[in-house]
Amino acid sequence: QLQLVESGGGLVQPGGSLRLSCAPSGGTLDYYAIGWFRQAPGKEREGVSCISSSDETIYYANYVKGRFTISRDNAKKTVYLQMNSLKPEDTAVYYCNAYLNKATGYWGQGTQVTVSS
């Protein structure tokens, strides 16, 4: 059982930046595709970005393209989501997901991101 721990959330002003981290509590993220999702109050969870297990394929949702960057540090066994030019509509709980196959996937507990002046 892989356990994921997200960190790096917080309160930031519009236009500011945050870097989220997703790390395993024991185990490794090798062989897993990693996705970042978010869920705002009263809304469904939506995809933000993902990176393939080989790091060759990266996807961004249109609403974060050009502002967010996903990356993987294999030495630190961590996947990052660098979020720049944050907007109030980016406010949500952000979750990372580790996907191996249809039968194997894990979620973290989430980290709150609040963008407000």
C-alpha positions as a Markdown table, in Angstrom:
| # | Residue | x | y | z |
|---|---|---|---|---|
| 1 | Gln | 0.0 | 0.0 | 0.0 |
| 2 | Leu | 1.5 | 3.3 | -1.1 |
| 3 | Gln | 0.8 | 6.3 | 1.0 |
| 4 | Leu | 1.1 | 9.8 | -0.5 |
| 5 | Val | 1.8 | 13.0 | 1.4 |
| 6 | Glu | 1.1 | 16.4 | -0.2 |
| 7 | Ser | 2.6 | 19.5 | 1.3 |
| 8 | Gly | 3.3 | 23.1 | 0.3 |
| 9 | Gly | -0.2 | 24.5 | 0.3 |
| 10 | Gly | -1.2 | 27.8 | 2.0 |
| 11 | Leu | -2.6 | 31.2 | 1.7 |
| 12 | Val | -1.1 | 33.4 | -1.1 |
| 13 | Gln | -2.2 | 36.7 | -2.7 |
| 14 | Pro | -3.3 | 36.8 | -6.3 |
| 15 | Gly | -0.3 | 36.7 | -8.6 |
| 16 | Gly | 1.7 | 34.8 | -6.1 |
| 17 | Ser | 3.4 | 31.4 | -6.3 |
| 18 | Leu | 3.4 | 28.1 | -4.4 |
| 19 | Arg | 5.1 | 24.8 | -4.9 |
| 20 | Leu | 3.3 | 21.7 | -3.9 |
| 21 | Ser | 5.1 | 18.4 | -3.2 |
| 22 | Cys | 3.8 | 14.9 | -3.4 |
| 23 | Ala | 6.0 | 12.3 | -1.7 |
| 24 | Pro | 5.5 | 8.6 | -0.7 |
| 25 | Ser | 5.5 | 7.7 | 2.9 |
| 26 | Gly | 7.6 | 4.6 | 2.4 |
| 27 | Gly | 7.9 | 3.1 | -1.0 |
| 28 | Thr | 8.7 | 4.9 | -4.3 |
| 29 | Leu | 6.9 | 6.7 | -7.0 |
| 30 | Asp | 9.0 | 4.8 | -9.7 |
| 31 | Tyr | 6.7 | 3.2 | -12.3 |
| 32 | Tyr | 3.8 | 5.4 | -11.3 |
| 33 | Ala | 2.2 | 8.1 | -13.4 |
| 34 | Ile | 1.4 | 11.0 | -11.1 |
| 35 | Gly | -1.5 | 13.4 | -11.4 |
| 36 | Trp | -2.5 | 16.5 | -9.6 |
| 37 | Phe | -6.2 | 17.2 | -9.1 |
| 38 | Arg | -8.1 | 19.8 | -7.2 |
| 39 | Gln | -11.5 | 20.2 | -5.7 |
| 40 | Ala | -13.1 | 23.5 | -4.8 |
| 41 | Pro | -16.0 | 23.8 | -2.4 |
| 42 | Gly | -19.2 | 22.7 | -4.0 |
| 43 | Lys | -17.4 | 21.5 | -7.2 |
| 44 | Glu | -16.3 | 18.2 | -8.5 |
| 45 | Arg | -12.7 | 17.1 | -8.4 |
| 46 | Glu | -10.9 | 18.1 | -11.6 |
| 47 | Gly | -7.6 | 17.3 | -13.2 |
| 48 | Val | -4.8 | 19.8 | -13.2 |
| 49 | Ser | -1.7 | 18.2 | -14.5 |
| 50 | Cys | -0.1 | 14.8 | -14.8 |
| 51 | Ile | 3.3 | 13.3 | -15.7 |
| 52 | Ser | 3.9 | 9.8 | -17.1 |
| 53 | Ser | 6.0 | 7.2 | -15.3 |
| 54 | Ser | 8.8 | 7.8 | -17.8 |
| 55 | Asp | 8.4 | 11.6 | -17.5 |
| 56 | Glu | 8.1 | 11.7 | -21.3 |
| 57 | Thr | 4.5 | 12.8 | -21.4 |
| 58 | Ile | 3.1 | 15.8 | -19.5 |
| 59 | Tyr | -0.4 | 17.1 | -19.6 |
| 60 | Tyr | -1.8 | 20.4 | -18.3 |
| 61 | Ala | -5.5 | 21.4 | -18.1 |
| 62 | Asn | -6.2 | 24.5 | -20.2 |
| 63 | Tyr | -7.0 | 26.6 | -17.1 |
| 64 | Val | -3.5 | 26.2 | -15.7 |
| 65 | Lys | -1.4 | 25.9 | -18.9 |
| 66 | Gly | 1.4 | 28.4 | -18.9 |
| 67 | Arg | 1.2 | 29.0 | -15.2 |
| 68 | Phe | 1.7 | 25.6 | -13.6 |
| 69 | Thr | 4.7 | 23.2 | -14.0 |
| 70 | Ile | 4.8 | 19.6 | -13.0 |
| 71 | Ser | 8.2 | 17.9 | -12.4 |
| 72 | Arg | 9.6 | 14.8 | -10.8 |
| 73 | Asp | 12.8 | 14.5 | -8.7 |
| 74 | Asn | 13.7 | 10.9 | -8.7 |
| 75 | Ala | 16.5 | 11.3 | -6.2 |
| 76 | Lys | 14.1 | 12.9 | -3.7 |
| 77 | Lys | 11.2 | 10.6 | -4.7 |
| 78 | Thr | 9.0 | 13.6 | -5.0 |
| 79 | Val | 6.7 | 15.1 | -7.7 |
| 80 | Tyr | 6.3 | 18.9 | -7.6 |
| 81 | Leu | 3.6 | 21.2 | -8.9 |
| 82 | Gln | 5.0 | 24.7 | -9.3 |
| 83 | Met | 2.1 | 27.2 | -9.4 |
| 84 | Asn | 2.7 | 30.7 | -10.6 |
| 85 | Ser | 0.4 | 33.7 | -11.3 |
| 86 | Leu | -2.2 | 32.2 | -9.0 |
| 87 | Lys | -5.7 | 33.4 | -9.3 |
| 88 | Pro | -8.6 | 33.3 | -6.8 |
| 89 | Glu | -10.2 | 30.6 | -8.9 |
| 90 | Asp | -7.3 | 28.3 | -8.2 |
| 91 | Thr | -8.4 | 28.1 | -4.6 |
| 92 | Ala | -9.1 | 24.4 | -3.8 |
| 93 | Val | -7.8 | 21.4 | -2.0 |
| 94 | Tyr | -5.1 | 19.9 | -4.2 |
| 95 | Tyr | -4.6 | 16.1 | -4.3 |
| 96 | Cys | -1.9 | 14.0 | -5.9 |
| 97 | Asn | -2.7 | 10.6 | -7.4 |
| 98 | Ala | -0.3 | 7.8 | -8.2 |
| 99 | Tyr | -1.5 | 5.6 | -11.0 |
| 100 | Leu | 0.0 | 2.2 | -11.9 |
| 101 | Asn | -2.8 | 0.5 | -13.7 |
| 102 | Lys | -6.6 | 0.3 | -13.6 |
| 103 | Ala | -6.4 | -1.8 | -10.4 |
| 104 | Thr | -3.7 | 0.1 | -8.7 |
| 105 | Gly | -3.9 | 3.8 | -7.7 |
| 106 | Tyr | -3.5 | 5.9 | -4.6 |
| 107 | Trp | -4.6 | 9.3 | -3.4 |
| 108 | Gly | -3.0 | 11.6 | -0.9 |
| 109 | Gln | -4.9 | 13.4 | 1.8 |
| 110 | Gly | -4.8 | 16.8 | 0.0 |
| 111 | Thr | -3.3 | 20.2 | 0.8 |
| 112 | Gln | -5.3 | 23.4 | 0.9 |
| 113 | Val | -4.4 | 26.3 | -1.5 |
| 114 | Thr | -6.2 | 29.6 | -0.9 |
| 115 | Val | -5.6 | 32.5 | -3.2 |
| 116 | Ser | -7.0 | 35.7 | -1.7 |
| 117 | Ser | -6.0 | 39.3 | -1.0 |
